[in-house]
Amino acid sequence: PIDRLLAAKGTTRIDVILPALNEEATVADIVAVVRRDLMSAEFPLVDDLVVVDTDSVDATAQRATHAGARVVSSRDVLPHIPLERGKGEAMWRGLAATSGDLVVFVDADLRSFTADYVTGLLGPLLLQDDVHLVKAVYDRPLVAGDIRIAAGGGRVTEILARPLINALWPDLAGVAQPLSGEYAMRRSLLETLPMPCGYGVEIGLLVD
């Protein structure tokens, strides 16, 4: 419950970072929920909400700004370092553009987002000092046109990621969705880890 999280927050600063590329259809709704439910005077849980835009050619940046996010361009964060392509690139530049003690990453293309995504990820970090990384797990439907299969999503996870993890890193076999893009970490841990620039960032951070 958010009241319990606020009591545990104390002086801890919390950042929510959305790496984004051409997500005009969804990013504003996610930003609006965080602003309304987690950044109000009544529930000031999140201190900074940042959308990291990497050369979107649509209205991602404008819609995120209008909804209340602080939008930064990947090119403007540590601009002396050449820009690579990929989600991890936006994530580490988002980390460099923020300073919070706890960092929550949320994909900008979610269509079922609620504030529970953020509070659920933050709960273990705020209430248990020995927890340093929390990954989300949720139902993954497969949607193809008008067809919707309730548990048909996550095929890359089941066909590739989990068998690979089970074989090489069996201590991580209990992680149900290792490729989940929603997770929270302590900055003290995150800043010690290499962050792949491309789309292997989820499994790379988990393994490291």
VMD Tcl script that draws the C-alpha trace (Angstrom):
set ca {
  {0.00 0.00 0.00}
  {1.26 3.44 -0.91}
  {0.85 4.75 2.65}
  {3.28 2.10 3.86}
  {5.73 2.93 1.09}
  {5.59 6.64 1.89}
  {6.31 5.89 5.54}
  {9.33 3.80 4.52}
  {10.58 6.28 1.91}
  {12.00 8.84 4.34}
  {14.66 10.82 2.49}
  {15.10 8.19 -0.24}
  {14.83 9.72 -3.71}
  {13.04 7.72 -6.38}
  {13.31 8.09 -10.16}
  {11.06 6.54 -12.79}
  {12.71 6.29 -16.21}
  {10.95 5.49 -19.49}
  {13.24 4.72 -22.44}
  {11.21 5.63 -25.51}
  {11.39 5.37 -29.28}
  {8.27 6.24 -31.29}
  {5.79 5.54 -28.49}
  {3.36 8.44 -29.02}
  {0.36 6.13 -28.68}
  {1.11 5.08 -25.09}
  {3.73 7.21 -23.38}
  {1.43 10.05 -22.32}
  {-1.00 7.71 -20.56}
  {1.82 6.14 -18.54}
  {3.24 9.53 -17.59}
  {-0.20 10.81 -16.59}
  {-0.79 7.86 -14.25}
  {2.56 8.33 -12.50}
  {2.03 12.06 -12.14}
  {-1.52 11.66 -10.82}
  {-1.08 8.69 -8.48}
  {2.56 8.83 -7.36}
  {3.70 12.47 -7.61}
  {0.80 14.38 -6.08}
  {0.95 16.45 -2.91}
  {-0.97 13.67 -1.19}
  {1.21 10.80 -2.46}
  {4.72 12.17 -3.21}
  {6.39 8.80 -3.75}
  {8.22 9.48 -7.03}
  {10.62 12.43 -7.15}
  {11.58 12.50 -10.83}
  {9.84 11.12 -13.91}
  {12.06 11.09 -16.98}
  {11.32 10.03 -20.55}
  {14.52 9.38 -22.48}
  {13.73 9.95 -26.14}
  {16.10 8.47 -28.69}
  {15.45 10.18 -32.02}
  {11.73 9.48 -32.18}
  {10.19 10.63 -35.44}
  {6.68 10.88 -34.00}
  {5.21 13.01 -31.19}
  {6.64 10.95 -28.32}
  {8.60 13.83 -26.79}
  {5.80 16.36 -27.13}
  {3.13 14.10 -25.67}
  {5.34 13.04 -22.77}
  {6.15 16.66 -21.99}
  {2.51 17.70 -22.16}
  {1.58 14.85 -19.79}
  {4.11 16.10 -17.23}
  {7.34 14.18 -17.75}
  {10.81 15.64 -17.87}
  {11.91 14.68 -21.37}
  {15.57 14.39 -22.25}
  {17.09 13.47 -25.57}
  {19.67 10.69 -25.55}
  {21.88 12.95 -27.64}
  {21.92 15.64 -24.93}
  {23.04 13.38 -22.08}
  {26.85 13.10 -22.02}
  {26.92 14.34 -25.64}
  {30.68 13.75 -25.94}
  {30.00 9.99 -25.98}
  {28.87 8.75 -29.42}
  {25.26 7.59 -29.53}
  {24.52 3.92 -30.08}
  {21.16 2.41 -30.97}
  {19.10 0.29 -28.61}
  {17.10 0.29 -25.42}
  {20.11 -0.10 -23.13}
  {21.58 3.07 -24.55}
  {18.51 5.06 -23.51}
  {18.51 3.40 -20.10}
  {22.07 4.23 -19.13}
  {21.74 7.78 -20.39}
  {18.56 8.06 -18.34}
  {20.54 6.87 -15.34}
  {23.14 9.56 -16.04}
  {20.39 12.20 -16.26}
  {18.97 11.35 -12.83}
  {20.26 11.09 -9.27}
  {17.70 9.12 -7.26}
  {18.63 6.36 -4.83}
  {16.12 3.94 -6.35}
  {15.53 3.68 -10.10}
  {12.41 2.21 -11.70}
  {12.50 1.37 -15.41}
  {9.16 1.16 -17.23}
  {8.67 0.40 -20.92}
  {6.93 3.24 -22.74}
  {4.70 0.95 -24.84}
  {2.61 -0.59 -22.05}
  {-1.14 -0.56 -22.66}
  {-2.26 -1.93 -19.29}
  {-0.13 0.29 -17.06}
  {-1.29 1.21 -13.56}
  {0.50 2.75 -10.61}
  {0.73 -0.75 -9.12}
  {3.55 -1.49 -11.55}
  {5.70 1.09 -9.78}
  {4.59 0.50 -6.19}
  {4.92 -3.27 -6.61}
  {8.49 -2.91 -7.80}
  {9.45 -0.39 -5.11}
  {7.91 -2.24 -2.16}
  {10.67 -4.81 -1.60}
  {13.41 -2.18 -2.05}
  {11.88 0.23 0.45}
  {10.96 -2.41 3.03}
  {13.89 -4.85 2.79}
  {17.45 -3.55 2.91}
  {18.88 -6.79 1.51}
  {16.90 -6.58 -1.74}
  {18.66 -4.78 -4.58}
  {16.80 -5.77 -7.76}
  {13.08 -6.39 -8.31}
  {11.69 -7.58 -11.66}
  {8.04 -7.58 -12.66}
  {6.03 -10.65 -13.55}
  {2.60 -10.45 -15.15}
  {0.33 -12.19 -17.65}
  {1.60 -11.97 -21.21}
  {-1.24 -12.35 -23.75}
  {-0.49 -12.80 -27.44}
  {-2.33 -10.21 -29.52}
  {-2.33 -10.54 -33.30}
  {-4.96 -8.41 -35.00}
  {-8.32 -9.47 -33.60}
  {-6.88 -12.64 -32.07}
  {-6.03 -12.62 -28.37}
  {-4.56 -15.68 -26.62}
  {-4.46 -15.19 -22.85}
  {-1.14 -16.91 -22.10}
  {0.36 -16.94 -25.58}
  {2.90 -14.16 -25.15}
  {6.46 -14.32 -23.96}
  {7.56 -16.83 -26.59}
  {11.16 -15.62 -26.69}
  {11.26 -15.99 -22.90}
  {10.02 -19.58 -22.93}
  {11.83 -20.79 -26.07}
  {15.18 -19.08 -25.53}
  {15.75 -17.01 -22.40}
  {14.61 -19.38 -19.66}
  {16.24 -22.52 -21.12}
  {19.48 -20.56 -21.54}
  {19.34 -19.28 -17.97}
  {18.47 -22.74 -16.61}
  {21.49 -24.21 -18.36}
  {24.08 -21.54 -17.61}
  {22.84 -19.71 -14.49}
  {20.58 -22.16 -12.60}
  {20.46 -19.87 -9.55}
  {18.24 -17.59 -11.68}
  {15.86 -20.36 -12.78}
  {13.15 -19.04 -10.47}
  {12.89 -15.72 -12.32}
  {9.64 -16.16 -14.23}
  {10.12 -13.35 -16.74}
  {13.83 -12.56 -17.12}
  {13.16 -10.32 -20.13}
  {10.62 -8.14 -18.35}
  {11.25 -4.48 -19.09}
  {9.81 -3.34 -15.78}
  {12.20 -3.49 -12.85}
  {13.60 -1.44 -10.02}
  {17.15 -1.33 -8.69}
  {19.26 0.47 -6.16}
  {21.50 3.00 -7.88}
  {24.36 1.77 -5.71}
  {24.12 -1.57 -7.55}
  {23.12 -0.31 -10.97}
  {26.11 2.00 -11.31}
  {28.48 -0.95 -10.78}
  {27.04 -3.02 -13.65}
  {27.85 -2.90 -17.36}
  {24.75 -1.95 -19.34}
  {24.57 -3.37 -22.88}
  {23.44 -0.69 -25.31}
  {21.23 -2.98 -27.39}
  {18.26 -5.15 -26.65}
  {20.13 -7.69 -24.51}
  {20.06 -5.24 -21.62}
  {17.38 -7.07 -19.59}
  {19.12 -10.42 -19.45}
  {22.55 -8.79 -19.19}
  {21.67 -6.79 -16.09}
  {19.96 -9.79 -14.50}
  {22.91 -12.12 -15.02}
  {25.51 -9.55 -13.93}
}
mol new
graphics top color blue
foreach p $ca { graphics top sphere $p radius 0.5 }
foreach p [lrange $ca 0 end-1] q [lrange $ca 1 end] { graphics top cylinder $p $q radius 0.2 }
display resetview
